[in-house]
């Protein structure tokens, strides 16, 4: 198996318009969750969301913009930043050995919502000419491939909230076994349309608005948590075979060293301790790591009553008594739940946190829950000189549980275990 470096990072999300802004906001505990447009407030029971600031005219010419749903706009903007941070020129790429792996849970939700509104609400007999091209789930991956002329596999994963973690993991597998040298991998989501919001409300999974501070409505692991907050945006990573990265003196933000996946089989929406624990165990096995070598965990941490208790129990199942010594963070407390894009954004934040030796905080955790009794890094970031290896968890409706193992660039453990030179 070949080593796989992360050489590029790109993001646009409620925390900022690029990866650095997103990380800085997460580290400072600044929430990107706000009240939605006034036109929606009176029509929604939970009128809050994590909104990403993107004006299409700033990034795309009018002709192209007309063919891009918001989900594809996010993906392209994030991929451009990732390519720039990777210092990758198109002329440097072996286009046949570079792939695109994108996760999305809801695809072009705005386009489909507008089409249904026209057909059934306005009794129109027409929809936009590009409705199919804008709404299809593989549009973000297709547009990225077209943007850079990439002829390798262009694949879209839709496993609800674990979609982009699966996308990154599957890209890692292809590179590590020698099928590819490079990949753009991550996720994009734009679920803040009226129809999507109403559909999620019907499941009774969305958070009640915190009347004293709407931005504090998502409260993972807190006793007074009431649900998740939907959000939009994208995060894209450039994954690159280690020697390929070294040969071009690429920046290295860290490594993906393992990936595990397992499925819940009890209920389509109810998480299970067994499924989540199995995914974490599989990821550790793929990375050839003992649980004692994990320094911190990025939790799925949605803020729903069911998930947070289940995830706490799953961590205890895998790590035993040591679970109480592992720092666990849920950044969804400030950026909300980007559904299929959450895993990639959280992976990006983990890598940047390890670069800065900083444990990101779980905000709004003011009321301890006896059933959630681990160290969730409550309400403030924490410096850590030993933050070298992390798990990043993503669990999903439908039962697809996916976990990545990430390592810091320059980790002493890497030097002990592997002979390849490091580039920081």
C-alpha positions as CSV (number, residue, x, y, z in Angstrom):
1,X,0.0,0.0,0.0
2,X,1.3,3.4,-1.0
3,X,1.3,6.4,1.3
4,X,-1.3,9.1,0.5
5,X,-0.6,12.8,1.4
6,X,-3.2,15.6,1.5
7,X,-1.6,18.4,-0.5
8,X,-4.5,20.7,-1.0
9,X,-7.5,22.0,1.0
10,X,-10.5,24.1,-0.1
11,X,-13.7,25.1,1.6
12,X,-16.6,27.4,1.4
13,X,-19.0,27.0,4.3
14,X,-20.9,28.8,7.1
15,X,-17.6,29.5,8.8
16,X,-15.9,31.3,5.9
17,X,-15.3,31.6,2.2
18,X,-12.0,29.6,2.3
19,X,-10.3,26.9,4.4
20,X,-8.3,29.3,6.6
21,X,-11.4,31.4,7.5
22,X,-13.3,28.2,8.3
23,X,-10.5,26.9,10.6
24,X,-10.1,30.3,12.3
25,X,-13.8,30.5,13.0
26,X,-14.0,26.9,14.3
27,X,-11.0,27.4,16.6
28,X,-12.5,30.7,17.9
29,X,-15.9,29.0,18.5
30,X,-17.6,31.5,16.2
31,X,-20.9,30.1,15.0
32,X,-22.0,30.3,11.3
33,X,-25.5,29.4,12.2
34,X,-28.1,32.2,11.8
35,X,-31.8,32.9,11.2
36,X,-32.8,32.2,7.6
37,X,-34.3,34.7,5.2
38,X,-37.4,36.5,6.5
39,X,-39.5,34.9,3.8
40,X,-38.9,31.5,5.3
41,X,-39.0,32.3,9.0
42,X,-42.8,32.4,9.2
43,X,-43.1,29.1,7.2
44,X,-40.7,27.0,9.2
45,X,-40.7,25.6,12.7
46,X,-36.9,25.7,12.9
47,X,-35.9,28.8,10.7
48,X,-32.2,28.6,11.2
49,X,-29.3,27.3,9.1
50,X,-25.6,27.5,8.3
51,X,-25.4,29.7,5.3
52,X,-22.4,30.0,3.1
53,X,-21.8,33.3,1.3
54,X,-21.4,32.7,-2.4
55,X,-22.4,35.1,-5.2
56,X,-22.2,33.2,-8.5
57,X,-21.3,36.3,-10.4
58,X,-18.1,36.6,-8.5
59,X,-16.9,33.2,-9.7
60,X,-18.7,32.2,-13.0
61,X,-19.6,33.9,-16.2
62,X,-23.4,34.2,-16.8
63,X,-23.6,31.4,-19.4
64,X,-21.9,28.9,-17.1
65,X,-23.8,30.2,-14.0
66,X,-27.1,29.3,-15.7
67,X,-26.0,25.6,-15.8
68,X,-24.9,25.4,-12.2
69,X,-27.0,24.6,-9.2
70,X,-25.7,26.0,-5.9
71,X,-24.3,22.6,-5.0
72,X,-22.0,22.6,-8.1
73,X,-21.0,26.2,-7.5
74,X,-19.8,25.3,-4.0
75,X,-17.9,22.3,-5.3
76,X,-16.1,24.3,-8.0
77,X,-15.1,27.1,-5.7
78,X,-13.7,24.7,-3.1
79,X,-11.9,22.7,-5.7
80,X,-10.2,25.8,-7.1
81,X,-8.9,26.7,-3.7
82,X,-7.7,23.1,-3.1
83,X,-5.8,23.1,-6.4
84,X,-4.3,26.5,-5.6
85,X,-3.1,25.4,-2.2
86,X,-1.7,22.2,-3.7
87,X,0.4,24.4,-6.1
88,X,-0.9,22.1,-8.9
89,X,-0.8,23.3,-12.4
90,X,-3.0,21.5,-14.9
91,X,0.1,20.8,-17.0
92,X,1.6,18.9,-14.1
93,X,-1.2,16.4,-14.0
94,X,-1.4,13.0,-15.6
95,X,-5.0,13.5,-16.5
96,X,-5.7,9.7,-16.9
97,X,-4.3,9.0,-13.5
98,X,-6.3,11.7,-11.6
99,X,-9.8,11.1,-10.4
100,X,-12.7,13.0,-8.8
101,X,-14.6,11.6,-5.9
102,X,-17.5,13.7,-4.5
103,X,-20.1,13.0,-1.9
104,X,-23.5,14.6,-1.8
105,X,-26.7,13.7,0.1
106,X,-29.2,15.8,-1.8
107,X,-27.6,16.9,-5.1
108,X,-29.2,19.9,-6.8
109,X,-31.9,20.5,-4.3
110,X,-32.6,24.1,-5.2
111,X,-33.1,23.2,-8.9
112,X,-35.5,20.4,-8.1
113,X,-37.4,22.5,-5.6
114,X,-37.8,25.3,-8.2
115,X,-38.9,22.8,-10.8
116,X,-41.6,21.3,-8.6
117,X,-42.8,24.8,-7.5
118,X,-43.2,25.7,-11.2
119,X,-45.0,22.6,-12.2
120,X,-47.3,22.0,-9.2
121,X,-47.4,25.4,-7.5
122,X,-47.6,27.7,-10.5
123,X,-49.2,25.2,-12.8
124,X,-46.5,25.9,-15.4
125,X,-46.0,23.4,-18.2
126,X,-42.3,24.2,-18.4
127,X,-39.2,24.0,-16.3
128,X,-35.7,25.4,-16.8
129,X,-34.0,23.8,-19.9
130,X,-31.0,22.6,-17.8
131,X,-33.1,21.2,-14.9
132,X,-31.8,17.6,-15.3
133,X,-28.1,18.7,-15.7
134,X,-28.3,21.0,-12.7
135,X,-30.2,18.6,-10.4
136,X,-28.4,15.4,-11.1
137,X,-26.3,14.1,-8.2
138,X,-23.1,13.7,-10.2
139,X,-23.1,17.3,-11.5
140,X,-20.5,18.6,-9.0
141,X,-18.1,15.8,-9.8
142,X,-18.7,16.2,-13.6
143,X,-18.0,19.9,-13.5
144,X,-14.8,19.4,-11.5
145,X,-13.6,16.9,-14.1
146,X,-14.5,19.3,-16.9
147,X,-12.8,22.2,-15.2
148,X,-9.4,20.4,-15.1
149,X,-9.7,17.9,-18.0
150,X,-9.5,14.9,-15.7
151,X,-10.0,11.6,-17.5
152,X,-9.7,9.3,-14.5
153,X,-12.7,8.0,-12.6
154,X,-15.4,10.6,-11.8
155,X,-17.5,9.1,-9.0
156,X,-20.3,10.4,-6.9
157,X,-21.2,8.8,-3.5
158,X,-24.6,9.4,-1.9
159,X,-24.8,7.7,1.5
160,X,-26.5,10.6,3.3
161,X,-24.4,12.2,6.1
162,X,-21.3,10.0,5.4
163,X,-21.2,10.7,1.7
164,X,-18.0,12.8,1.6
165,X,-16.2,10.7,4.1
166,X,-16.8,7.7,1.8
167,X,-15.6,9.8,-1.1
168,X,-12.3,10.7,0.6
169,X,-11.9,7.1,1.8
170,X,-12.6,5.6,-1.6
171,X,-10.1,8.0,-3.2
172,X,-7.5,7.0,-0.6
173,X,-8.1,3.4,-1.5
174,X,-7.5,4.0,-5.3
175,X,-4.3,5.9,-4.7
176,X,-2.9,3.6,-2.0
177,X,-3.3,0.5,-4.1
178,X,-1.7,2.2,-7.2
179,X,-4.7,2.8,-9.4
180,X,-4.3,6.6,-9.3
181,X,-1.7,9.2,-8.4
182,X,-4.0,12.1,-7.6
183,X,-7.6,12.8,-6.7
184,X,-9.8,15.6,-5.8
185,X,-12.1,14.3,-3.1
186,X,-14.7,15.8,-0.8
187,X,-18.3,16.8,-0.8
188,X,-20.8,19.5,-1.6
189,X,-24.3,20.2,-0.3
190,X,-26.9,22.9,-0.8
191,X,-30.0,21.8,1.2
192,X,-31.4,25.1,2.3
193,X,-34.3,25.2,-0.1
194,X,-37.8,25.5,1.3
195,X,-38.8,22.0,0.2
196,X,-35.7,20.4,1.8
197,X,-36.2,22.3,5.0
198,X,-39.8,21.2,5.3
199,X,-38.9,17.6,4.5
200,X,-36.3,17.6,7.3
201,X,-38.7,19.2,9.7
202,X,-41.2,16.4,9.0
203,X,-38.6,13.9,10.5
204,X,-38.5,15.9,13.8
205,X,-34.7,15.9,13.8
206,X,-34.0,19.7,13.5
207,X,-33.0,21.7,16.5
208,X,-35.3,24.0,18.3
209,X,-34.2,27.6,18.1
210,X,-32.3,28.9,21.1
211,X,-34.4,32.0,21.8
212,X,-31.6,33.7,23.7
213,X,-29.0,33.1,20.9
214,X,-30.1,31.4,17.6
215,X,-26.5,30.8,16.7
216,X,-26.1,28.5,19.7
217,X,-29.0,26.2,18.7
218,X,-26.8,23.2,17.9
219,X,-25.6,21.7,21.2
220,X,-23.9,18.4,20.6
221,X,-23.5,16.2,23.7
222,X,-25.3,18.7,25.9
223,X,-28.2,17.5,28.0
224,X,-30.4,20.3,26.5
225,X,-29.6,19.4,22.9
226,X,-32.7,19.2,20.7
227,X,-31.5,18.3,17.2
228,X,-29.3,19.3,14.3
229,X,-29.1,22.4,12.2
230,X,-28.9,22.1,8.4
231,X,-26.1,23.9,6.6
232,X,-24.6,24.3,3.1
233,X,-21.2,24.4,1.5
234,X,-18.3,22.3,0.2
235,X,-14.9,21.0,1.2
236,X,-12.4,19.5,-1.3
237,X,-9.1,17.8,-0.6
238,X,-6.3,17.0,-3.0
239,X,-5.0,13.5,-2.2
240,X,-1.7,12.6,-3.7
241,X,0.6,9.6,-3.7
242,X,3.5,10.4,-1.3
243,X,6.4,10.2,-3.6
244,X,4.5,12.1,-6.3
245,X,4.0,14.9,-3.9
246,X,7.6,14.8,-2.7
247,X,8.9,14.9,-6.3
248,X,7.2,18.2,-7.0
249,X,8.0,19.7,-3.5
250,X,4.2,19.9,-2.7
251,X,2.9,21.3,0.5
252,X,1.7,18.5,2.8
253,X,-1.1,19.1,5.2
254,X,-1.2,15.6,6.6
255,X,-2.0,12.0,5.6
256,X,-5.0,9.8,5.2
257,X,-3.7,6.5,6.7
258,X,-6.9,4.5,7.1
259,X,-10.6,4.1,6.2
260,X,-13.3,1.9,7.6
261,X,-16.9,1.4,6.7
262,X,-19.7,-0.6,8.3
263,X,-23.5,-0.7,8.2
264,X,-26.2,-0.5,10.8
265,X,-28.9,-3.0,10.1
266,X,-31.5,-2.4,12.8
267,X,-33.4,0.6,11.5
268,X,-33.0,3.1,8.6
269,X,-32.7,6.1,10.8
270,X,-31.7,4.7,14.2
271,X,-27.9,4.5,14.8
272,X,-26.4,1.5,16.5
273,X,-23.4,1.2,18.8
274,X,-22.3,-2.0,17.0
275,X,-22.3,-0.3,13.5
276,X,-20.4,2.8,14.6
277,X,-17.9,0.7,16.6
278,X,-17.3,-1.6,13.7
279,X,-16.5,1.3,11.4
280,X,-14.0,2.7,13.9
281,X,-12.4,-0.7,14.4
282,X,-12.2,-1.2,10.6
283,X,-10.5,2.1,10.1
284,X,-7.9,1.3,12.8
285,X,-7.2,-2.0,11.2
286,X,-6.7,-0.4,7.8
287,X,-4.3,2.0,9.3
288,X,-2.5,-0.8,11.3
289,X,-3.0,1.2,14.5
290,X,-3.8,0.2,18.0
291,X,-6.6,2.2,19.8
292,X,-3.8,3.5,22.1
293,X,-2.3,5.5,19.2
294,X,-5.3,7.7,18.6
295,X,-4.9,11.2,20.2
296,X,-8.3,12.7,19.4
297,X,-11.6,12.1,17.6
298,X,-13.7,14.3,15.4
299,X,-17.2,13.2,16.4
300,X,-20.2,12.9,14.1
301,X,-21.8,14.8,16.9
302,X,-25.0,16.0,15.4
303,X,-26.8,17.3,18.5
304,X,-29.7,14.8,18.1
305,X,-30.7,12.9,21.3
306,X,-30.1,9.5,19.6
307,X,-26.8,10.1,17.9
308,X,-24.8,11.6,20.7
309,X,-25.5,8.9,23.2
310,X,-24.9,6.2,20.7
311,X,-21.6,7.6,19.5
312,X,-20.4,8.0,23.1
313,X,-21.2,4.4,23.8
314,X,-19.5,3.3,20.5
315,X,-16.3,5.2,21.4
316,X,-16.3,3.4,24.8
317,X,-16.8,0.1,23.1
318,X,-13.7,0.6,20.9
319,X,-11.4,2.4,23.4
320,X,-12.5,0.9,26.7
321,X,-11.4,2.9,29.8
322,X,-9.1,5.0,27.6
323,X,-12.1,6.6,26.0
324,X,-12.1,9.0,29.0
325,X,-8.6,10.2,28.1
326,X,-9.3,11.0,24.4
327,X,-10.4,14.5,23.4
328,X,-13.5,14.5,21.3
329,X,-14.8,17.5,19.3
330,X,-18.0,18.2,17.3
331,X,-17.5,21.2,15.1
332,X,-21.1,20.9,13.9
333,X,-21.9,23.0,16.9
334,X,-20.7,26.0,14.9
335,X,-21.0,25.1,11.2
336,X,-24.1,23.0,11.4
337,X,-24.7,19.8,9.5
338,X,-23.7,20.0,5.9
339,X,-25.1,16.5,5.3
340,X,-23.1,14.8,2.6
341,X,-20.4,17.5,2.7
342,X,-19.9,17.4,6.5
343,X,-17.3,14.6,6.6
344,X,-14.9,16.4,4.2
345,X,-15.2,19.7,6.0
346,X,-14.5,18.1,9.3
347,X,-11.6,16.1,7.8
348,X,-10.2,19.5,6.6
349,X,-10.6,21.0,10.0
350,X,-8.9,18.0,11.7
351,X,-5.9,18.4,9.4
352,X,-5.6,22.1,10.1
353,X,-6.1,21.5,13.8
354,X,-3.2,19.0,13.9
355,X,-1.1,21.5,12.0
356,X,-1.7,24.0,14.7
357,X,-1.7,21.4,17.5
358,X,-5.1,22.6,18.5
359,X,-8.1,20.6,19.6
360,X,-11.2,22.3,18.3
361,X,-14.1,23.0,20.7
362,X,-17.5,21.6,21.0
363,X,-19.5,24.8,21.5
364,X,-22.7,25.4,23.5
365,X,-22.0,22.5,25.8
366,X,-23.3,24.1,29.0
367,X,-25.4,21.3,30.6
368,X,-23.6,18.0,31.0
369,X,-25.5,14.9,30.0
370,X,-24.8,11.9,32.3
371,X,-25.1,9.6,29.3
372,X,-22.4,11.7,27.4
373,X,-19.6,11.7,29.9
374,X,-16.4,11.9,27.8
375,X,-14.1,14.8,27.2
376,X,-15.8,16.8,24.4
377,X,-13.4,19.9,24.6
378,X,-16.3,22.1,25.8
379,X,-16.7,25.7,24.7
380,X,-13.0,26.6,24.1
381,X,-10.2,25.3,21.9
382,X,-7.3,23.6,23.7
383,X,-3.6,23.4,22.8
384,X,-2.1,19.9,22.6
385,X,1.5,19.1,21.9
386,X,0.7,15.5,21.1
387,X,-2.1,15.9,18.6
388,X,-0.7,13.6,15.9
389,X,-3.3,11.0,14.9
390,X,-7.1,11.4,14.8
391,X,-10.2,9.5,13.9
392,X,-12.9,11.4,12.0
393,X,-16.4,9.8,12.3
394,X,-19.3,10.2,9.9
395,X,-22.5,8.2,10.5
396,X,-25.7,8.3,8.4
397,X,-29.3,7.7,7.8
398,X,-29.5,4.4,5.9
399,X,-26.8,3.0,8.2
400,X,-23.6,3.7,6.3
401,X,-20.9,4.5,8.9
402,X,-17.6,5.7,7.6
403,X,-14.4,6.6,9.5
404,X,-11.1,8.1,8.4
405,X,-7.7,7.9,10.2
406,X,-5.7,11.1,9.7
407,X,-2.1,11.9,10.6
408,X,-0.3,15.2,11.0
409,X,2.5,16.1,8.6
410,X,5.8,15.7,10.4
411,X,4.5,13.3,13.0
412,X,7.2,11.6,15.0
413,X,5.1,8.4,14.8
414,X,5.3,8.5,11.0
415,X,9.1,8.8,11.2
416,X,9.3,5.8,13.5
417,X,7.0,3.6,11.4
418,X,7.8,4.7,7.8
419,X,11.1,5.4,6.0
420,X,9.9,8.0,3.4
421,X,11.1,11.6,3.9
422,X,8.5,14.1,5.2
423,X,7.7,17.5,3.6
424,X,6.0,20.1,5.9
